[in-house]
Amino acid sequence: MRRPSTRPVAVTALGLSGVFLLSACSGGGAPAADEDSPLTAYYEEVYGDFQSDEQQKKMEEQQRKVEELVATCMSEQGFEYVPVDQSMTSWSSENPTDDPEKYAAEYGYGMTIYQEPSAEEQAEMDAYVDPNQDYVDAMSETEQTAYYTALHGEMSTMEYDEDAEMPEYDPSTAGCYGSAQEEVSGGQQELWESEEMTAFNDATTKLYEDVARDPRLEEVTSKWADCMADAGFDYATPEEPSEFFMNASNDLYSGENPEGPSEEDLTSLQDQEKDTAVADYACKTKVGYDKVQRTVQFDLESAFMKDNKDMLDRVAAAYKESQQ
């Protein structure tokens, strides 16, 4: 039996933060590259700076509470569980925006090429010891199955369908971790399902659809596509290459060979990805794609915030209430 790790994925202090920031990150900044876009500034004002020491401490405290609740829950179901201290773990892989040209040449889009951890990160991973591993290793296969079911809930037997709608997460079916995270997260789930957030999500989705359809962006996208074609790459939009290599990577590992793809096939795809990413970066630079994209994003976000001030105020108030 292949045993899943007893080490869980850490719950964030602001469980919805990744979703809130997703739309803001799609634009890549502002005409001044180090300036936050209008909506990014709004998110940070309402939800806080997710990279700040204060937020990191809040996340660690919430995860500590989750671990304590998990231990209590597992004990009630007849198992031992030692809370895992995740405050000492971190992962700070190279950020593509630090040097996008260098990143493209070394990792492409990061889809087929594994980025090795730094020496410090590797030492940290090597030093990590799951305090529950010996306890689990001493179990029979049947006992392990029961343990992981209590910890994470029943393993799904549904076949993956990329065209199907993602099933709604139900913490009541996610074992002790699900119940613990639900208790610690407070009213965040209710916030996400609220009328304010539904309206906000629909509005921001339309906003970024409008950004993509803006004539200024469509014009520079056409120039980018022509540049890529001259370099030997047939893509219509800058989003297509990374999506292509993500799917190609998935296809490469989806075969029946348990050892995975051959070294030759993997290297060939990796070289193709790097070549494409380098040409992509060069073409964006040549046609000024990022500058136009940021300008369009800023213009439309500014107008959006002016036209939807009441809605943004309601979202901010609803978030504040969910934290009480």
N, C-alpha and C positions, 0 to 999 in steps of 0.2 A: 504494500500500500504506500503510495506517495503521500508523505505527511506534509500538510501545510505548516508554515511557521506559526509559532504561538505569538510572534511579535506582531502587533496590530499596526495599522496605518493610523498615525496620530490624528485626532480630531482637532480642527483648528478652533481658535477662540471665537472666530466669526465664521461660522460654517458656510455662510453664503458669500463670503468675500470674493472667492474665485469667480463666482457668477457675476457679481457686481462689477468686477474689474475687467471681465472678458471683453465687453464692448469697448471700453476705453483703450485697452491694449491693442485693439485691432487697427488703430490709427497710427501707432508708432511715434506719438509725440506731437510737436507743434512746429510751425515754421522755424522757430528757434529750437534746435534739437533737444535742448535740456529743459524746455518749458512744458509743464503739464497742460494737457488739453482741458477745455472748460469742464467737461464732465468728470475727468479724472480728478480735478481740483475739488469738484462737488463731492465725489465719493470719499476723498480723504477728509474733507471737512465733516461729513456726516459719520462715516464709519471709522475714521482714524487712519493713520499711516500703518499699513499692515507690516511694514518692515522695521518699525520703531522698536526700541528696547521695551517700551511699555506694553506694546501689543504682543511681543514675543513672550514676555513674562505672563501676560494674561493667558496666552495659548498654553503655556506650560502648566499653569495653575489649573486650567480646565482639564487638561489631559491627566493631571495628577488625580483630580476628582473622579474622572472616568475610570481610571485604573482601580481606585478604591471601591467604587461601586461594582465594578466587574468582579473583584475579589469577593465581595459580600454575596453577590448573585451566584457565583460559582460554588461558594461554600454552602449556600442554601440548596444547591442541586447535588451536593455530595462530593464535590471536587475541591482540591486545593488549588489556589492560584495566588502567586506572589505578584503584587503590582509591579509593572515594568517602569523603570525610570527612563523616560525618553528625553529628559532635558539635556543629556550628554551627547545626543546623536544629532547629526546635521548632515546636509548634503548641499554643496555649493558648486555645482558643475559650471563650467565656463559659460558665460552669457554671450550669445551670438552678437548682441548689440555692442559689446565691448570693442570688438574688431571684426565686423561682419565679413570683410574680405578674407581675412585669415581663417575665420571659422568656416566659410564656404569652401576654401581650398582644402581644409583638413577634415571637415565633417559633413560637407554638403548641407543638407537640411536637417541633419541629425536623425534621419529615418533608418538608414541601413548600417551606420557606423557607430559602434559602441565607444563612447567617450570614457576613457580610463579615469578613475578617480585619482586625485592628487595623493601624494605620499601621506599627508596628514589624514585625509579621508580614508585611505586604505588602512592605515594604522588604527583608526577609530573603529572601522568595521571589523578588523581582525580582533580587536580587544573586546568587542561586544559579547556578552554572555547572557543568553536568555535564562532568567532565573527559574523558568518553568520547564526547561528542556529535559533535564534529567528525570523529572517527575513523569513527563509524558513518555519518554523513551522506555521507562520501566513498565508501561502499560501493554496489554495485549492489543491486537488490531481492533477488536470490538470495543474495548475500553477507550481507545484513542478516538474512534468514530463518535462515541457518545460524548467524549470530552469536547471535541471540536463542534459538535452540534449544540452543546450547551453554550459554548463560547461565542459562536458565530451564527447559529441557526442551521437549518437543513441546507445542504448543498443543493443548488439548483440543478435540475435535470433537463431544463428547457434548452433546445437547440438554438444557437445564435442565428438571428435573422436580421441582417443589417437594414432591411427595408421596413421592419416592424417598428412600431412605436416603443420607445424605452419604457419598461414597466415602472410604475411608481414605487419608490422605495418605501417599504413598510418596516419601521424599526421593531415592531412587535414580532417579526419573523427573523430578526437578525441576532438572536441569542442575547447573551449578557451584554455584549458590546452595543448592540442596538438599543437596548433599554437604558443602558448607562449614558450613551451619547444623547439620547432623547431627553433624559432628565437634566443633563448638564446644559444642553443647548437652550433650554427654557422655551421661549415662545418663537424661536426662529422658524420652525416649520409652519406655524400658524401665520407668521409674517409672510413667508414665501407664497402661501396660498391665499393671502388676503387680496381684497379688491384693489388696494393701492398698488401692491406689487405686480399683480396681473396687468393692470393698466400701464404701469411703468415698463414692464418687460415688452409688452406689445408695442409701446411707443418707441422704445429704443431699438427694437428690431427693425421697425419701419425706418427709423433715422439712418441706420447704417445701410439699409437697402437704398435709401436716397443718396447716401454718400457714393455708393458703388455706381449709381446711375447718373451721377452728376456729369454734365457734358465735359467739364474740364478734366475729370478723371478718365472718362472714356477716351478722350483725345490722347492723353499721355499713355494710356494703356495700349492704344493702337500703335503708338510709336515704339513702345517697349516690345510688343509682339513682332513688329517688323525687324527690330534689332535682333531679337532672339532668332527669327527666321534666317537672317543673314549669317548668324553664327551656327546655323544648322539645327535649331531646336524649334519644334512646332507646338507652341502654346499660345492660347488666346488671352489669358489673364495671368498675373503673377501668383494667383492662388493655385493654379493648376499643377505646377511642377512638384511642390511639396506633397500635394494630395496624390499625385501619380506615384511618387516614391514610397509614400506610406502604404498605399495599396500593393505596390510591387514587393515591398518588404514582407507584408502579411502573406502574400501569395507564395513567396519563397519559402516560408516556414510552415505553410499549411499542408504540405505534402505528407505522404505516408511514411517517409523516411524518418525514423526517430532521431537520427543523428543530425537532421537539418540539412540545409543545402550544401552542395559541394563548395570547396574553397574557391574553385574557378568561377562558379556561378555567382557567389557572393561578392568576390572581388570585382567581377565585371559590372555588377549592379552598383557597387560602391563607387567605382571609377566614373560611371555614367552620372551618378548623383552629384559627385564633386564637380565634374565638368559643367553640368547644367547649372549648379548653384553659382559657380564662378561667373559664367556667362550672364546669369540672372542679375548678379550684383553689378557687373560691368554695364549692362544695358540700363538698369535703373539709374545708375550714376550718369550715364550718357544723356538720357532723356529727362533727367531731373524728376523721376517718378515720385520719390519720397517727399520732396518739397511740395509738389502739387497735391499729393494725397493728404499731407498734413494741413495744407491750406484749406482744402475742401472740407476736411473733417472739422477744423476749427470753426470755419464759417457756419457750417450746418449745426454743430453742437451749440454755438453761441445763440443762434436763432431758436434752436430747440429749447434751451433753458429760458429764454425770454418768453416764448409762447406757452411754456408749460410750468411756470413758476408755482402755481397752486398745487399741481400734482407733485412736484419735487418737494414742496414743503410738507405735503401729506406723507410722502414716503419717509422723509426724515423723521417726522413725528411718530410714525408707526414703528420705525426702527428703534427709536429711543424708548418707546413703550415696551418693546419686546425685550429690552435689556434690563428692565426693572424686576 
